Amino acid sequence: MAYVPILKGKAGEFLALGHASKEVQAQLRPVMEIVPDFELRDLLETFCEHAMEHVPSGMVLTVDCGALPFVRVLEGDAGGPVLRVGESLMQRGVAMRPVFRPTDPVQELTEVSGVAAAHHEGACLRFSTALDFSHEVPDDSQMRDLLRMVRLPPEEIDLLVDAGPVRSASAGQTLAERTVDVLDGLSRWPWRHICVAAGAFPVNLRGFPRGVATAVAREDASLWRKVVERWCGPQPDFGDFGVTYPRMLPKSRGTPDPNMRYTAGMEWQVYVYPRLRPGNDDFFVLSEDLVNSPHWPPTGESTSWGDARLAECAQRRRSKGGGGTEWRAWATSHHLAVVTDQLTSTRCP
């Protein structure tokens, strides 16, 4: 079974992906969402540079441009974001698998078709069962039209069923039922892979107590278990949104308080510390408290690249405690390692 992390395509997430161990890499089928910004051309170039620097050799990157406006990226030239990213990653030697949705306009589906043909890695159909937005299951005729537009058979397409945000256990119950119904409706097509994904991390860290660890239930993992128990088809791959909220959020302002989103079993332990001390001391104290807590794994700093960085901070072996990008990278690195370990053991996610 594969692990399909749906990650925001920012520097921290790429750092975590690039520093994953060979064992973790072997289980990943990552999806990178390109986060909108003002300068589209610069945004796409930065994304592709990160991919070239950090995507492990031989790994296929599934890329989702769904949050971007479908506009020409270069003045006076044809080609929207999907095509431009596909061309740029091709030049950089990174294999790409484009994401599409049943509601995409014809122009975008045409670009998905072109990128899939160029990279020879197929595509990914992302289907939403979320409470705030869901797709209708296409009938046979509509599905054949969709497949015809991307010029791919279902055997070359990964089906990603996205249940979106899971805000409570009761919401997870409802979403699991809806997801099973959708799987029943779509499973008559022979997809290459099927994944069920959801996200339960809160919108932001406002309101979290400072100076202590706060447990947040991984209701996304609980939803996946409910789907597996109820669906009669083959066990789907597990997907989540790492340590982030599933939806695109407005760009944050200001400097975040030192924080760590630390995955432990079926919970996240969320550490948010106030800025009280000079320099980087607040994050050093946070790291020391984490390393000395029951949540620090028996494997310690060898658990992941991120854990090694946290151990360095706890022992003050680093000159700086990092910032938002580093904290997200270290948390994501730990999360990828923990989830893949759960998937290979009797402890499913």
C-alpha angles and dihedrals in degrees: 000000000000129000114229110196113189103211134183107248096240133125096265095053092046090050091053092048093048093051096047114123120252089253092054093043090054091062099043129100097174126199116204118201115205108228114220121248136168100264105052097185093050090044093055093046091051091049092051092047090053090049092051092049100042114021106103117246112269095018118125113222116215105211126201117198092169095117093055126090113254099240135130108278096203121047112254094004131104121242136086130217097286093053094043094050090046092052094044095049090047090056090049094049097247116137113228135199111193123221122226136176132213089246097053117123120250093256092058093045089052090055090048088053092051095048092046090051092050097047098036092216100111121229143270124245109209112202121185126217093167123141092235095046131008137172124232115241107253119234119236094271094049092048092051089051090050093049090046091055094053090040094225134119116231089251087071096046130085113216112218112189106197116198091183124208118006105201099174144002091259091051088050090056092054093045092050091055092049091047093052090051090052092047089052090052096046101036094084086080117078099238119186092232133359122208132179114206137177139157131225104172112122123257092253143337097260111126095024114131113256124236097018139075116260120199119228117187116237093231089167090067090046090053091053090052091051090051092050091050094050105037118084094203129088117303109272123226116261121251135177141156097255111231096333139091110265097236130071110259132199114270109276120239129218130013118309121233113254106280144164127198100205122187115219119169111301093347142063115229104213117203118192118172128190121240101253106133134060123263115350098331095115093061091042089055091047091052093048091051091049094048090050094046129096087250094068105102123242088243089060119184092356089067092086145333088264093054090052090055091049091051089052090053092047090053092041091238090138125074090217134034092217128234139250095305094050094044091052091046094051093045092048092047091054092045094053091050095047096048095047089049090051091050093053094047133058088266102088114200 
